[in-house]
Amino acid sequence: MQRTSFGAMPCPIARSLEHVGEWWSILILRDAFRGHTRFEQFRDSLGIAPNILTRRLKALAEAGLLERRRYCERPPRDEYVLTERGRDFRPVLLSLFAWGDRHFAPEGPRVELVDSETGLKADPMLVDRVSGAVITEPRFHVQRREGGP
């Protein structure tokens, strides 16, 4: 079955899903934020088949989210390090984390996002970088640009 490509769609959500819309990709990025860099670390953490992990790591590197770096020549071994583009995905992961914790954890939170300085539990929210205002409707809405599809 051929997968539909979202890369040429005008919607930024669709274009983003072209690169991170496969669940293994998001979990690999999650583990990269935890400090994982090596194939074996990702494989052991995720319980993912090696052939699938190889494809996902390659796709994330081609999308510019991870950088492949050689750390051993004999045998050849690479590690995968977050790029700036990959690090920019962190707020998306934290939003998914908070949303999943709020709506899909009937047993209660198993992990928490904590402020390192205060030790208090954090509750992520989306804030406008310019005004500092919490992004909620109706104040903020999506609007097509002049000449946009």
N, C-alpha and C positions, 0 to 999 in steps of 0.2 A: 504494500500500500504506500503510495507516494505521499509525502508530507507536504502540506501547503506552506509556501513561503510567505511570511509577513513583511519581509524586508523592504518591499517597494510600496507598501501601503502608506498613506499620508498620516495615519494616526500614530503618535509617538508611543502609545502603549503597545500597539501591534508591532512596531519596529523593535521595541525593547524585547518583546516576547520572542522575537526571532533569535535572540542571543541567550536569554535566560528563562525561556518559557517551558523548558523541559525540567521536571522536578529534580532529577539528579544534578543538574547544573546549579540550582539554587542551594542544594545541600552541600555540594562541593565548595561553593563560595562561602557558605556558613562555616565549614570546617577550615577554610583558608583564613577566615577571620579569627578562628580559634588558634591559629598558628601552624596548622598543618601545611606542609610544603611537598612532601614526598608521596609518591605513588602508593607505597605500602601504608602510609598513615591514612590516606583517603580510603583505600580499600578496606582496611581493618575497621575504621570508624563507621563506614557506611554499609559494609557487607555487600558491596556492589561487585558484579562480575568484572573481571579484568578487561575484557574486550569493550564493555560499555564504558568503564572508567577511562580507558584509553581514548575512545571517541569523544567523550565529554570534555576531557582535559584539552584535547586538541582543538575542539570547537571554541572553548573558552579562551584559549591562547590566540586563536585566529580572530576572535572578536575583540581582542585587546583587553580582556578582563584579567587574564593571568599572563605572566611572562615565564616562558620556559627557559631555565638556566641549567647548564651542565655543571654538575658538582663532582663527577667521577668519570674518568676516561676509560678505565679498564676495571670492570665492564662499564660500558657507557650508561650513565645514570643522570637523570634530569630531576630538577625540582621545579615547582610551580609557585610563583610569588605573585601576590596581588599587585596590579598596576594602579596608576591613579584612577583610571576608569573603573577598575574593580573596587577600589576603596570607596569610590563614589556610590557604590551599590549598598553600602552599610545602612543608610537610613531606610532603604526599602526593606532590608532584612529585619531591622528593628521594628518597622511598622507591621510586617507579617508576624513577627514574634508577639507583639502586643495584641494584635487582632486575634491570632490563634489562641493566645492565653485567655483572652476575654470571652471568646465564643466556643472554643472547642476543647476546653480542659475541665470537664465536669468534676474530675477528681481534685482539682485545684492546681495551682502552679507547681511545676517540678523544678523550674529554674526561674531566676529573677534577674532583671536588669537593675543594677545597684550603682548609686553614685559613689565613686571611690573615695571622695573627700568626706562625705557625711555618713555613708553607710546606709542611707535611706533608699528604699525601693523607688525606681524611676518609672514614670508612665509616659512613654513617648507620644508626641503629638506633632503635627505638621504646622510649622510657623513660617510666615512670609519673611524672607531674609531682609527685605527692604524696610517694611513697616514694623516688624516684630509681632504682628497680629496673628492670632490663631486662624488657620485657614478653615473656615466654615461657610456654609451657605446661609443666607443669600449674599453676604458681603463679597465672597469670591465665587466666580463661576468661570467655566471654560467658554472661550469665545473664539470664533474663527477669525483669522487675520484676513485683511483685505486681499482678495484674489485667491484665497485658500480654497481647497476642495470642500 
